[in-house]
Amino acid sequence: MRTVFYILAFMFFTSGFAQEKKLVTVHKAMELMGTRFDITVVSSNEDIGYINIEEATAEIQRIENMISAWNPESETSLINLNAGVKPVKVSQELFMLIERAKQISEITDGAFDISFASMDNIWAFDGSMAQIPTPEEISESVKNVGYENIILNPFEKTVYLSQKGMRISFGAIGKGYAADKAKELLVSKQVLGGIINAAGDLTTWGTKATGEKWLIGIANPLSDEKIFSWLPIVESSVATSGNSEKYVIFKGVKYSHILDPRTGYPSTGVNSVSIFAKSAELCDALATAVYIMGKEDGLALINQLGGTEVILVDSSNRVYKSSGILLNEKP
């Protein structure tokens, strides 16, 4: 995903080599979960590195098979199929993911909501729209959206969508979760360091083969091709949401493809949000939520959350950051 905050770390670590430990950096790019994943590991040799990448890939595919709303055999599809009908017993893993998603919905006042998938597809960001939907169409589109109607039974481990027509989707949290789980697997196998980039949802551990910290480049808001600051990422994650690719303009107003699940309208006022935290899952969800919440409410939320930071660019390309962010102009 190419956004105002363009993750450029990959350009700077693919050739690392440490003479003393004879470590190499192994990288592979592939299509997973409908998007590009770049997986890079630090290893003692290339063969072991590629084996590690295959193991991470299998873990991401396992997650996709569980959370995909497009796979008719997934647990998620079974939940959607039984909306308004009956509770569905699910795995502990999926139950806990949905539980965490609801918690994020609560702290963001519904700006993040996995039931956004219930919205009818009345907005198109492929150039085909001649006019914006009517207020009535938009109001109708959100009638089945509402995280409060995702009923969880912790004793039975069931999930129940209480209204017919409801659907859940993990499009705003799934890639981050998959990156976290792949990282967790590789760390358990004593992989010394690496970085998993799921189309802009990125998580790291360890260091480069040279012993240096992983770096990401923050693109200049006025030019995606120029870096204006560098940030080291140490045992941490980052995710970015932005409107640089998918949007429409009507009467001089730019409407992002990121829809507010509470209103059905595209979010305005923000060009890009990058969230920094330990968990890629949390970064993924909060990047979307803060984008929707806007500058004031979004910054206020992040400044209240421990271990979480944000860099936000508003629609006038002014840069704002939370209290713990220090920007460095040179790598």
N, C-alpha and C positions, 0 to 999 in steps of 0.2 A: 504494500500500500504506500503510495507516494503522497506525503503530506507536507505541510509547511515544516514540521519537524521531521526531517528525513533521516532514518536510521542508516548511518554510513559506516558502522563499526567494521563490517565485513571487509571493506577495502583495505583495512590497516592491520589485519591479523592473519591473513591467509598464508603468509610466507615465513612465519616465525620459526626460529630454530635456535635451540640453546646448546652451545658447544659442550658445556660441562655435563649436562644430563642427557645429551643427545635426544632431546625431545623434538617431535615434529608436530605440525598442525595439519589436520586432515579435515577437509570440507566437502560437503555434498549439498546440492540444491535439488528440491523435488516438489512435486505437486501433492499436497495433502490437505484434507478438509476443505477442498475447493480453493486453495490459495497456495502461495509459494512459501515453503519452509527452507531456511538455510540452517544446517546443522554443522557445527564445527567443534572438533574435540582436539585436545592435546594428548598425545600418546607417545609411547616409546618407539613405535614403528607404524608404518602406514597400514599394514594388514590388520593389526589390532584396532586401529582407529576406525577403519571402515566397518569392522564387525560391530564396534560400539555404535556407530551411526545406524546400522541396520537394526540393532536392538532398540534404539530410540525411535526409529521409524515404526517398528511394530507396535510400540507402546502408543504412539500417536494414533495409529490406525485402530487400535483397541478402543481408545477414547472416542474416536469418531463413530465407531459402530454402536457405541452406547448412547451418544447424545444427538446423533443426526436425526433431524426431523424429516429428512428425505428418504431415509432407509426404513421401509415399512416394517422391518423386523426388529427395529431398535426399541429399547425401553421407552424412549421419548415418544416415538410414534404411537406406542400402545397407550401411553398417557393421553395423548391428543385424541386418539380414536374413541376413548371412553369419557371424553369431556361431557359433563352433565348426565352421565350414565352411572358410573360406579368408580370407586377408588381402585387404583392399580398398585399391586405390590411390586416394589423395585429393589434393586441392589442397594446395599448400604452406601456404596460410593455415589451413586446417582442421587440418592436421598439427601446425603450431606451436601452435595453440590447445589441442589435446589434450595436447601435450607440456608446455605450461605448467600445464595442469590437473593432470597427474600430479605435477609438481614441488610444487604446492600440497598435493596429497594426502600427499606425503612429509613435508613440514615440519609438517603438522598431524596426522601419525600416522593418516591415514585419516578424520579428521573431515569433511574435504571429499573427495568422491569422485563423479565423474560417472557411475560405474556404479551409483549409488543407484537409477537407473531400473529396475534388475533386480528390485527388491523388489516382491513381490506387494502388491496394494492391500488389505491386511487391516485398515488403520486408516481410519476415516471421521471427518471433522471437520465434518460438516454436520448434526449432531444426531441421526443415525440409529443410532448405536452404543448397544447396550443393555449391553454389557460389553466389557472389554478382551480382545484376542486371547489365546489360551493361549500359554504359553512354547514349546510345540512348533510352533505356527503361526508365531510370530515367528522362531524358529530356522530354520524352513524358508524363510521369506521372504527371508533374507539369503544363502542358499547360493550365489547367482550374483553377489554383490556383491564387488568387490575390484579396486582400481585396478592391482594387480600383474598382473592377468590381461588388461590392455590392452597388447598387444604392439605396439611401434612399430619400424618398420624405416626408419631415417633415410636409407638409400641408395636404397631403392625407393619411399619415401614411402607406405608402406602401414600400415594399422591393422588389427589382428586381435584380436577378442574370443575368447579361447581356450576359453571354455566355452559350450556351447549354452544358450540361455535368458538370456544376458547382454544387457544393453542399456545404452547411454549416453544421457545427456540433459544439456543445458546450462542447465537451469533455475536453477542457482545461480551462473552465471557469464555467461550469454549476454547478458542485458540490459546488464550493465556493459561487456562487450566491444563491443556495438553502439553504446553511448553514446560510448565511446572512438573508434571508427572514424568516427562521424558528426562528432565534434569535430575529429578529424584532418583530415577532408575540408574542413570549414569554415575551419579555420585555414589550410589550403593555398590557399584562395581569398581569403585576406586579410580574412576577416570579423573585425572588430575585437574583438568580445567576445560572449559568449553563455553560455547554461546549458542543458544537456540533462538533464531529469529523467525517468528511466525508472521510474516507480512507486516512487520512493524511492532509486534508484541514480542519483546525480547527479554531473555533472562540469561544470566551468566553465573559462572562459579570459577574459582581458582584464578589463574592468570594466563597470559599468553605463554607460549613455549619459551620465550625470552625472559620470562619472569616479570614482564611489565603488565600494568593494569590494562584491562579492556577499556577502550574509549568509544564514545559515540560522538558524532558530529551533529551539532544543531544548525540547521540551515537558516540562512538569513530570511526573515519573513518577506523581504522584497525580492528575493531570488532563491529558488530552490537549489540552484547550482553552486551557491557560495556558502561556506561555513563561517558563522560569526562567533561560535563558541564551542568548546569541547568539554565533555563531562566524563570523568572516570566512572565506570560501573563495577563495583566490587561486591560480589556475592549478592547481586541485586537484579532488579527487573525494571523495564520501562515499556509503556505502551502509548501510542499516539492515535488520536482521532482528529480528523480534519476534513475540510471541504474543498481541497485543491483539485479533486478529480470529478466528483459527482455533485452537481448542483444545477439549479435552473435560475434564471433571472426574469422577473416580471416587474414591469414599471420601475426599473432601477433597483429592485430589492433582490439580493442574492439569497436563495433558499437552499440550504444544505440537504443532502440525502439523509441526514441523521434526524429522525422524527422524534418529537417529544411524545412518549407513549401516553401522557396525561391529556394531551390536547389534540393529537393527530396532526399538528402543524410542524413543519420543519423548523429546526432551531436556527436562530439568527443571532448576530452580535459577536460571534467567536469564529475565528478562522482555524485555530488549532489548539489542541490540549495534549500535553505530554505528562504522564503520571509516572513517578518513580517510587518504588516500594520493594519490599522483599519478594512478594509474590506477584508473578505475572498475571495470575487470575485476578487479583485485586486491581492491578494496574489496568487491565483490559476493561473491567467493569467501570472503574472510576473515570477512565478517560472519556467514555461515552457519557456518563452521568454529569461530569463537570462541564463538558461541552454543552449539554442541554441546560444545566442550571445557570450558566452564564458566569461572567467574571466575578461579580461580588459574592454571590452565594457559593459559587464553586471554590473560590479562594478561601472563604470563611470556613467551609467544610474541611478542606485539606489542612488548613492551619490548626484545626482542632484534632486531627488524627495523628497519632504518634507514628513515626517511622514512614511517613508518606509525604511526598513533595510534588509540586506541579510547576510547569512552565506553560503559560497561556498567552496566545496571541489573539487580540481582539480583531474585529472587522476593519479597524483602521490600522492594522499591523503594529499596534503598540504591544510591547512585551511585558508581561507581568509574571512574577514568580513568588512562590511561597517562601517563608522565612529561612528555610534551611538550604536553599539553592545558592551555590556560588558558581558564577560563570567564569570560565577561563578562555582567553582569546587564542591561546596557542596550545597545541596538543603536547 
